[in-house]
Amino acid sequence: MESYSRQNNGATMTNHKYYPKTEYQRYYYTSSKLFEQSLDVYKPVLDTNANEYESPSKNLPLVVLVVGSAWLGHRSIIYTGTSWWNSSGPKAFAQQGCVTVCIRHRGSFPRLHGPLLVPFSALATVLVAVMYAFPSNVDSTCIWISISVLLLFWIGLALGARGAASFDDMLHDVAQALVWVQRQFDSDGVLLKLPNQHKSTNSSFSEEKKDGSNTTTTTTTTENNSQTRRPPLVFGGYSSGGHVAATLLQRPDVFYSKNLPPPHDFIDAALFISGVLAVRPPPTRDGGREEEEYSTWCTDLVTNVVFGKSGATRLSSPLHGIHKQPQVPHLLIGCEHEVFGLKWMDVFFCSRAFCEVLQRRNISSKFVQVQSNHWNILASTALKQTLSKELEWIMSKVFE
């Protein structure tokens, strides 16, 4: 295995400009070639006649993001929509000139038991009661049709959930995707470089074209160095992808199981965009918000539906495991109104509190609040403006 070193061309990002057009290629990080176990590499589209000033700065980091999906997936009816919605995130980084890797992982599926069981059982019971209480006034055929539809929906959920991923499966999927990233730099790194950052020799790889055409083998030429130099690696995620990424950073055992370096050696900085960074209220602290102030009914409902009651109880809460967080710079971007001003999901979206705890542990961190909400932030102008400024902060801290 070839060694690599981080590329340090200075702490500032000179020639930083905006690139409106981006492109991506899709790759699979497992032999199964499942869509859920794939990643997209986004790059800015460069003018072939651009001079050095018009090209992206060589000081920009490689950004690796885990996409959000409310931890769901497993069936195309779910993951196709969330994948399209999330594409604005890596695209926003590529528009800043960064090569950006967008990682998917296998997902869970809504559970039959728990919160979903109660309303469906109640509705079916009410329909049957109405039919027998008012036999002459109610069309029993309509009621039996309604009950049949509920039953079929029930069966559909049960069948759909078969083989769904556990939270540990998600962690191992993302770690395997990081193995793919590492292998690129152990070879020549050409797939993670801009066209103006590599020269010729031989290298083969498999890719899926962005138009969905069949996988082809392409031969590309790059300069073969004994030591591959890579840019700083910024790792994190958006929404539930932030939760998976933050938990993975607190699990060096998963890194070791994939023969990866420990998190504090593998990444140079962490970045979370409207990330789910806790699943329980933060511990009470003098001068802080009391645990009773947090509403948990909505967040508990979500985790119970996604993971089932026992799975939700065991679910990791990164804020509560922050003592295991790697000591690298952290940038946390939150929304002014995460859930349109409602406080139902404040337990999930606690970027400010996460940042404060990091700072108390003397970990360089910064919280930035943008004028947006959780569902619109990735495509927002506010995020693009924030990234154009805060990427420089990340780089200054990496090379501090």
N, C-alpha and C positions, 0 to 999 in steps of 0.2 A: 504493500500500500504506500503510495507516494505521500509525502508530507506536504502541508500547506502552511502558509503564514498569512496573517492579516495584512492587507495593503493599507499603508498609511502615507497618504500624499498631503497631509496637513489637516488641521482641524476644521477649516472653513470650506464651504462648498462654493467655489468660484464658478462662474458661467452657469448659474442655476437659472433655468428658464422653464417655460410651460410648453408641453407638447400635446396639442389637442387630439392627435390621432394615436391610437395604440393598436397592438396586435397581440395575439396569443397563440400558443401551441399547447395541445393537451398530451399528457403523458400518464402512464400507469405505473404506480410504484409497487404493485404486486403482480404476480404472474396470472392472477385470475382475470385481470382486465375488466373489473367491475367499474361502472361509472363512479360509484361511491368511493372507490379506492383509486381515484385519479387526482391529478393536480394540473393546473394551468399555469404556464409561465407567460406573464405579461411583460411587454417591452414597448417603449415609445417608438413610433414610426419616425425614422430619421430621414431627412432630405439627403439623397445620395450625393448631392453637391455641397452639403454643408461643410463649412470650415470648422476648425477646432473650437472656435468661440461658440458656434451654434450647436455643438454636440454636448450631451450631458456631462456634467462634472464627473471625473474619475473618483471623486471622494464620496459619491453617493453610496448608501448602503444597499445590500441585497435585503429585500423585505420578504419575509415568509409569514403569511397570514393563514389562520384556520378560520374558515367561513362559518357563519351562524346558520342555524336551522331549527332552533328550539330543541336541539338534540335529536330531531326527528329525521327520517329518511326511509331507507329500506325499500320503499316502493316508489316507482317513478312519478306517481301522482303527487307525491310530496317533494322529492328531491329535485325534480325538474324545475319546479317553481322557485324554490329557495335558491337554487344555483343561479338562475337568471337574475333574481333580485340582488344577490350578493356580488354579482360581477362588477358593480360600480365601485366596490372597495379597492380591489387590486388595480383597477383601471385608474383610479384617482392617484395612486402612487406612481404608476407608470407615466402618467401625465406630468409628474414632477421629474421624470428622467430616471426613475429607479426600475431596475429589473425586479419584478414582484412575483413570488410563487404563491398561488392560491390553493390551499390544501382542502380536499374533502375527506370525510371519514364516514364509515358506515353509521347508520342512524338507528334509533329506536322506532317504536310504532305505538300509537295510542293503545292503552291497556283496557281490556274489557272490565276488569274488576275495579274496585275503588270508586273514585268520583263518578265515572261514567255509568257504573252499574245502578246507582241510586235513581237518577232521573229517568233512565230507560225503564227500569222496573216499575217505578211509580206511574209513568205514563201508560204502560201496558195495563197495569192494575186499574187505573182510572177508566180506561177505555172498556175493559171487561165489565167493571161495575156499572157504568152508564148503560151498557147494552142490556144487562140483566135487570137493572132498576127501572128502565123505561122501555120495555120490549116493544110496545106499540108505537112509540114516538121516535124511535131511532132506527136507522137503516143498518141492520146488523151486518150486511155485506160490506159496507164501507168500513165498519169497525174491524171486521176480520181482515180486510185488506190492509188497514193501518197496522194491525198487530203483526201481520205477515211481513210487511216492510221493515218494521222494527226488528223482527227476528232475523231477517236476511241481513240487515245492517250489522247486527250483533255477530252473526256468523262470519260476515266479511271482515270485521275487525279481528276476530279470533284467528282466521286464516292468514290475514295480512301480517299479524304480529309474529307468525312462526319464523324462527331464525333471525329475529331482530337483534341488533347489537346491544350489548351491555355497555356501561360507561367505561369499563376497563378495555373493552374492544376498541372503543373510540381512541383511548390513550395510545394503545399499541398501533393503531392505524396511523396516527399522526407521527409517532416515533418512526415508523417504517418509512413514511414520506421524508422525514429528515435524513434517513439513511440514503434515500435517493439523492437528496441534495448533497450530502457528503460525498457520494460516489462521483458526482459530477466534478467536484474539485479534486478528488483523488486521481481523476483521469486528466481532463484538460479544461473542464469548466466552460466549454464553449456554449452549452445550452443556456447557461446563466450569464452570458455576456452579451453586450450590445455588439452589433455588427462592426463597429469601429474599434472594438477592444480585443480583437483576435486576428491572427494571421494563419498561414497555412501549414498543415501536415494532416495525417489521416485519423479519422475518428468516426465510428459508426454508432447510430442510435435509432431507436424506434419512436415514432410519434404518430399521433392522430391529428389530422388536419382539422382546423377549426370549423370547417364546413361539415364535419362528421364523416368524411370519407374514410376508407379503410386504412389501417395502419400500414405504413410503408417504411422501408429501411433507406436511410439517406446517408451518404458519405460526405462528411464535411472536413475541411482541412484547417488545422490550427497549429500554432507553434508549440513544439514539445519541449517543455522546460522540466528540469529535474525537480524543481519545487514550484508547485502551482500557487500563485498568489490570489487570494480572494478578498473581496471587499468586506467590511464589517457586516455582520449578520444581525438583523433586527427581527425578532420573532414575537408573535403575539396573535391576536385574533379579534373578531367582532362578535358581539352578542354571546350565544352559547359557545361559539368557537373560541371566544376569549376565556370562557370557563374551562374548556378542555385544554387550551394552551397554558393557562396559569396553573392548572392542576399538574400538567405534565412537567412543568418547570420545578415543581415541588416533589417530583418522583424520580430522583436519579437512578433508582433501581430499574425503571423502564428504559432509561438511556443505556445503562450497563447491559441490559438483556439484549439490546440491539448492537452491542459493541460500539456505541457512540461515546464520545467524551462526556463528562458530567456537564450539566446545564451551564454552570458558570464559565466553563471553558469553551463550550460549543457556540453559545450566543454572545453577542457584544452588547445588546440592549433589548429591552422588552417594550412592546407597544400594544395597548388595548384601546379599541374604539367601542364605546358604549358596551363594554364587556360585562357579562354576568360574573361577578367576582366574589359572590357569596350566595349561599342558599339558606342561611340562617341570619337572624339579626346580629349585629356586631355586639361583642361583650360590652357591658356597661362600664363606664369610666367616669371618674370625677370630671365634671365640666362638659361631658359629652351627652349625647341623646340617650335617654333611657330605653331599654329594650322594649318596654311596653308601648313606646311611641310608634313602633313599626307595625304595619299591618302585614300579616303573613298569610291570610286566607287565599289570596290570588297566587302567590308564589308556591304555596303548598299544593294548591290545586294543579298547577302546571307540572310540578315535579312528580306528583302522584300519578297523574294521567300518563306521563311520559315513561316513568321508570317503575311504576307500581309502588305501593306503600313501603315495602321492605327495601326496594332499590333506592327510593327517595331518602329513606332514613340513613342509608349508608353513603349517600352522595357527598363527595368532597366539597368543602367550602374554602376556597383559596384564602379569603380574608382571615379565616381562623387557623390556617396553616402557614401564615406569612413568614414565620420564623424559618421556614425551609426555602424561602424565595431566594434565588441566586442574587448576589450582590453586584448587579449590573444596573446601568441607568434605566429608569422606567419612565415612559411617557404614557399618561392616561388621559384619553379624550372622552369627555362626557357631554351629555346634552342638557340644555337649559330646561327642557321639558321632556324627560325620557318617555313618559306615557301620557303625553298631552296634558301635563300638569297634575294628573292624578298620582297619588302616592302608593298605589296598590303594589307596585313592584320596586319600591325603594330598597328592599332587601337585596334584590338582584343587582341593581345598578348603583353600586357604591364606590365609584371610581375615586371620588374625593376622599372618602374615609380610607380607602386602600392606600392612596398616596400619603395621607397623613401618618399612617402606621409605618409605611416604608421610611418616611423621613425620620420618625422617632427611632428607627433602627439604623439611622445613618446611611441609608441607601439613597443615592442620588435619584430624585424623582420629581416629576412635574405634572400637575393636573391642569388641563385646559378645558374650559367649558365653551361649547359652541351653541349658537342659536339654531337649534334644530330639535328633532325628536328621534326616538330610537329607530323608527321605520324609514325615515327619510335622510338620515345623516350621511349614508354612504354616497349618495348622489348629490349632496348639497354643495353649494358654492362655499359655504362656511367651512366645510372640511378641507376643500382644496386650498383655501386661504390659510387655514391652520397648518396644513402640511408644508406649504411653501416656507413657512417660518420655523416650525418646530423640528423639521428634519435637520436644520442647522444646529439646533440645541442638542439633539441626539448626538450628532457627530462631534460637537465640541466636548461633550461629556465622555464619549468613547475614547477620544485621544487626549483627555485631560491628564 
